[in-house]
Amino acid sequence: MTREIILELLERVQAGETTPAAALQQLAKLPYEDAGFARIDHHRALRLGLPEVIYAAGKAPEQTAEIFARMAAAGGSVLATRATAKSYAAVKARVPEALWHETARIIGLRGGPAREPFGTVAVICAGTSDLPVAEEAAVTAEHLGLNVVRICDAGVAGLHRILAEREMLNHVRAAIVCAGMEGALPSVVGGLVAAPVIAVPTSVGYGAAFGGVAALLGMLNSCSPNVCVVNIDNGFGAAYVAAMMLRGATAAEPAAKDAAAIRS
């Protein structure tokens, strides 16, 4: 349940459009709703500014669908990551408006009032094999309120491909870079952009890549000081961090202007 939904609920009570008892019933789901096999954290959007996201891997399709339906009923956007087609079918039967992002393996529902994106992030992948992780990042970022620019197949084996995007990269506020093999692309991007670079090692590569460990270690040892690293294949985590950074920066801008006005 987001701030906007709670504010709308309180305004409806004030206007006499709903009763305090009905409002209390909805608010009773805070801070969490007990579904028996899961405790759904409806309060997370209030604490963190961004909602809880369902990790569908390891859950039965029916469990994912139950959690998804309860979160949809509470209002706001809902995401289920690492989902399967079977999970989507179960969710679709309960929430017909839900959408399936096949490459990203995400089930999504856009809810709540429409808002302007609060920042632009570039999602870059080194090769087409990295697309599932990159799309997980891109779709997650879009649902969390960011404008996303996608750059695909721009690895360092053909350096001219990422250099051709320099003009566009000048306008992004963060970059998420997904790469396997030796994981060199985030360092290159870090040297091109005046923005944070969130590196995502992917489990792509031959034997010595060790399922993404080689890329992870390479990224952790980056010589570009604006590069930070998330876990292997964690496109979701990269997008969530980017959304929190940019959302926090956007919220800080009016406060900074107010402080400057007071000092003057």
N, C-alpha and C positions, 0 to 999 in steps of 0.2 A: 504494500500500500504506500504510494508515494506522497510527498508533501502536498502536491496539487490535488490529489484525490481526497486527502483528509481535509484540506482547506475547503474544497467544494462541498464536502459532507457537512462541515460546520456552517457554511453559508446557507445550505438547504435547511438546516435546523433553525437558523436565525430567521429565515424567510417563512418558516412554517410549512415548508414543503415535505418535511419528514419529522418524525417524532424523536425526542431525545432517546427513548427506549430503542427505536430502530437503529439510531446512530450508535448507541452503546453496543448493540449486537454486532455491528460491523467492526467496531474498535476492539471488541473483546478478542479478536484474532491477533491482536498485538500482545506481546512481542512475537509469538509464534503460534502456529496452528498444528495441533497434534493429529496426524493422520494414522496413527498406530505404528506404521513401519517407517514414518518420516516425520520430523518436526519442521514445518515450513516456516522459514524466517521472513515473515512479512515486514518485520521492523527494519530489515537491513537497509532499505532505501532511505529511511529516516536517519539511520546512523551514519551511513557511508555516502549517501547521495546517489548510489547505484543499486539496482535490485539484486537479489539472490538469483543465481543461475543453476539450472538443473544439470548435473553430470549424469547422463543417461547410461553410460557404459557400466555394465554390471547389474543394472536394474532390469527387472522384467518389464516388457512393454506396458503391461497393465499398471505397474507402479509408476512409470514415467507419466502415463496418461492421467493417473489420479492426481499426482502432484501438479502437473501442468494445468489441469482443469481447475484445481483449487486456487492456484496462483492467478489464472485468468479471471476467475470470479472476483478476486480481490481488486482487480483493476491494474492498469499499467501494462508494460511490455513483458513478455515471458520468453525465455530462451532455454532450450535443452540442447546441450552440446554432446558430441560423440554418440549421436543417436543413429539408429538403424531404420531401414524402411519399415520394418515391423513395428517399431516404436512409433513411427509417424502415423501408420495406419490406426494404431490404438488411440493416439492423440486426436487425429482427425475425426474419429467417431465421437469423441467427447467435445472437441472444440473445432467446429468446421472451418473457422477462419484461420486456423494455423497453417503456416507455409513450410514447405520442405526445401531446404537448401542442400542439395545432394552432395556436391563436391565438398562443402564445408561440414557435412554431417550434422547439420543444425536444424532443429525445429523452432520456428519463430512465430511470435504473435506481436503485432504492433498494437499497443493500447494506450489509453490516456490521451490527453490533449496534444495536438501536433505542436512541435517546437522547432525553432530554427536550430541547425547544427551549431554547436558551440566551439568548433575548431575543425581544422582539416588535417588528416593524417595520411601519409603515403604508406601503402602496404606493398612491399617489394619482395619478389621471390627470385632466387637465383636461377631456377630451372622449372620446367613444367612439372617435374616430379615433386616439387615443393608446393604445388598448388593447393592440395587439401589443407595443409597447415596455414598457408597464406589466406585462403578463403575463410577458414575458421576465424582468423583474426579480423578480416575485412567485414564479414557479416556481423560478428560480435560488436565491432566498433560502430557499425551503422545502427544497430539496435540500441546501443548505449548513447546515441546522440551525436556521433561524429560524422563529418563529411569525409568520405574515403576516396582516395585516388589510387587505382591499382596499376602497378608496373610489373609485368610478368616476363620471365625468361630473360633476365638482365645480369647473368652471372659474370664473374671476372674473366672467364675464358674468352669472352668477347667484350672487352672493357668499354668499347665505343657505345654499347647499348645503354649503359647507365649514364655515361657522359652526355648522351643525347637528351637526357631528361633533366639536365641541370637547371634550366629556366623554371620548369615546373616545381622542382625541389626547393627552389628559393622561396616558395610561398606556403610550404607546409609547416605546421607547428610541431610535428613529431613524425618520425619514420619507424615503421616496423619492418624489419628485414629478416626474411626467412631463407636459410641456406643450409645445405648439407655438405657432403664431401669434406673439404678442408675449412669451410665456413669463413671465407675471406671477405665476402661481400659487405657485411656490416662495417668493417673498418674503412672500406672504400667510401661507402655512403657517409660515414662519420666525418670524413675529410671534405665532403662536399656541402653539407647542410649546417646551417646555424640553428640546430634544433636537437632535442634528445633523439637518440637512435636506440630502439629496443630490439636487440638481436634475438632471433629464435633459431636455435640449432635444430635441424631436422634429421630424422633417422634415414637419410638418403645417402647412399654411397656404397662402395665395394668394401670388402672385409676389413681393411685397416681403418675404415670410418667408425667401426665398432658401434653401429647403430645410433650414430649421432654424437658419440663421446668425443671424437676427434674435432668435430665442429664446435661443440660446447667448449672444449679447452682452448681452441683457437680464439673463440670470441671472448672468453674470459681474459685472455692475454692480449686483447686488442690494444694497439698503440693510439687509437683515437679516443680522447678522454670523454667524449660525449656518448660513448657506447655503454649500455648496460645489458644484461643478459637474463633471460628467463630459461625455464627448463626445456628439455628436448621435446619438440613437437607441440609446445604449449602456446599455440596461436591465441587461444582464449585469454590466457593470462597476460600476454603482451597487450591485447586490445583493452583489457580491463584497466591495466596500469596506465595506458595512454589516455583513456577516458578520464580517469581520476586526476591525472596531471593537468590535462587541458581544462577540465571542468573547474579545478581549483584555481588555475591561472585566470580563467574568465571571471570567476567570482571575486578574485582579488583585485581586478582592474578597477571597479567602482570604488572599492575601499581605498585603493592607492590614490585615486583622484580626490576623494574626500579628504584624505590625510594631507595631500599637497595643498588643497584649498585652505585647510585649517592653518597650516604652517605659513601660508602667504598672508 
